[in-house]
Structure formats: C-alpha cells, structure tokens
Amino acid sequence: MGWTNEDGTPKGPAMYKSPEQGAATSVWAATSPQLAGPGGVYLEDCDIAEMATDPFDMATGGVAEHATDEKDAARLWALSAQLTDVSAF
C-alpha cells in the first residue's frame, strides 16, 4: 500500500509501525504478569493505554473515553448476542 520504504521501514509520521513493532503489544499482552488480573483494558505500546488527551488526534495515542463506557459495552454485547444468536454467557 506504499506505507513502507523498500527496506520495510515505515514511511511518513511516527504513528506508522513496522510489523515487529505492531506485533509487540500482542506478544506483551500474552506474556505480561501485569495483565494477570485485570481484563477489558485497552493496550498501547506494550502497556495499558492511558485516557486520550485528544481522542481525535491519533498521533497523541491513548484510548477515547467513549470506548471505556461500561453501559455501551453491555449494550453492544447484548446486541451482538442477539444478532449472532450466540451468547458468551
């Protein structure tokens, strides 16, 4: 898609990551003792994501407040179960 140079390094702003950098948080999540207890958290750059200071500026990082709304999450789980006829509980 033209996002990388010939050597595989990302072009453009620092918000683009190499495949290794992109996979690092998933590998960290699978092995980190920091995540042994909590669930339902957003992760970013091998850590639990902080709340975004500007949710419309992807370059600043963080998780938008609306993404952590427990009422909306419950509503979406219920809708997903209804639409797919699959309940996780």
N, C-alpha and C positions, 0 to 999 in steps of 0.2 A: 504494500500500500504506500510505499515511499516514506515510511516513518523512520527508517534506519539508513545509515551510511553503508557502503559496501562491506565494511568490516563488522557490521552488526551493531555498532553503537548507535544510540538514538539520535535523531536529528531534532532540531528545534529546542523548545523550552525544557527546563529541567523536570517538568512533570511527566515526560516520557521516560519509561524504564526499559532496561534490557530484559530479555526473558528470564535471566537469572535473578535480577532484582525483583521482577514481578512475581516470581515463584517463592521468593524468600519468606514472605509473610505467611504463606500457606504452610511451608515447612516448619517455620517457627511455631505456628498455631498447633501443629500436630505433635510437637515435642516439648512445648514450654510448660514447666511446672506452674508458671504464673496463671495458666488457664485451667488448672485442675478443678477449681470450684465454680467460678462464675460462668454463666452461659449468656447467650444473647447479647454479646458485646460486638461492636464494630472494631476491626483491626486495621492498622495502617503502619507501614514501615516497621514491622516486627515489634509492635506494641499495641496496647489498647488505645484506640483513637480518642483524642480529646474532642470536645464540642467545637464546632467550626466557629470562627470569629466572623466569617463572611461566607455563608453557605452558597453564595452564587459565584464565588471565586475559587475554582477548582485548584488553583496553584497554591492556595494557602493551606489546603488539607483540612482534616477534621471531619466530623460527622454532623450533619444538619440536625437541628433539634427535632424537626418533624419526623425524622427517621427513627427516633427513640420513643415515640408516643405509644404507651402500652395499650391504650384503648384502640388506636388504629391497628396495632398489631393483632389484637384479639379479633377485631372485626375482619381483617384480611384472612386470618387463619380459618375463621368460620366460613367465609365466602369461598375460600379455596376448597375446603372440605365439601361444601355443598356443590360446587361446580364440577369437582372431580369424582364425587361420590367416594372419597377416600378420607377417613378420619385418622389422624395420628394418635388419637387418644381413645 
